[in-house]
Amino acid sequence: LIPSLSPTGCEHLKADLDYLHNVLAALALPNHPHPLLAHVVSVATLEDVALVQQIQSRNATDPMQSFLATLEKHIARLRSIATMN
């Protein structure tokens, strides 16, 4: 469990997820690496303002957009970035 993510922690998470991505790609598993893995990497390293804007632009009535907003809000909280909700 990760209680918070500092900028250094975000870079470490990115390195770890990039490594996992490469391992899954090398194994040539069907449907892997999953696109959500790349999304988590991008969210972990987005600038604070860009992340808040991305979250706020999500369409809450669309199930996939709502899921992504929930994931992004969780990562924002770990990064101590204030969001509207």
N, C-alpha and C positions, 0 to 999 in steps of 0.2 A: 504494500500500500504506500502510495506517495502522498504525504501530507501537503506538500507545496512544491512549486517548481520555480526555481530561480532562473535567471538567464543562462547560467552555466548548466543548470539541471535540464533546461530545454534543449540545449545543444547536445548534452549527453543522451537524452531521450531520442533526439533526432539520429544520432550516431547508432544507437542500439536498434532503432526501428529500421534504419537504412540497412544495417547488417542483416536483420531478420528478413527484410525484403529480398536482399541478395540471396540468402539461403533458400528461401521459398522459390525464387526464380530459378536457381540452379537445380533444384529438385524437379522442376517442370511438372509440378502438381497442377491438375486441372483447376481452373478458376482461382489460382493463386499466383502471385500475391494479390490479396483482395484490395480494391481501390480505397477502401476505408483506411487501410494502413497508411497509404500515401497522404490521405486527408489529415490524419492525426499528426503526421510529421509537419505538414504545412501549417496547421493550426497552432502547434506548439512553438513555431518559430515566426509567426506573423507579428508585425509590429502591433502594439497595444491598440492604437486607434483603428487600424485596419481590421483587427479581430472584432472589436465592438461594432464597427460598421457592418461587417459580414453577418454577425449575429442579428443585428437589427433589421437587416434586409431580408431575412428569412420569412417565408410565407407560413404562418402558424397553422393554416388550414390544410396544408399539404403534409401528409404523414412523413414523407422522407425529409422534407424541409424542417419539420418539427423535430424529428429525431436528430438531424444534424445540429440544429440550434441547441438542443439539450446537451449534446456532446461538447459543442463549442463553449457553452456556458460553464460546463464542468471544468474544462481545461482553463478557461479564463479565471475561474475561482481559484484553481490551483496556482495560477500565475499571479494571484492577487490583483486581477484586473476587474474593476467595477463594471457591471453591466446593468441595464435597466431592471431586469428580473433575475 
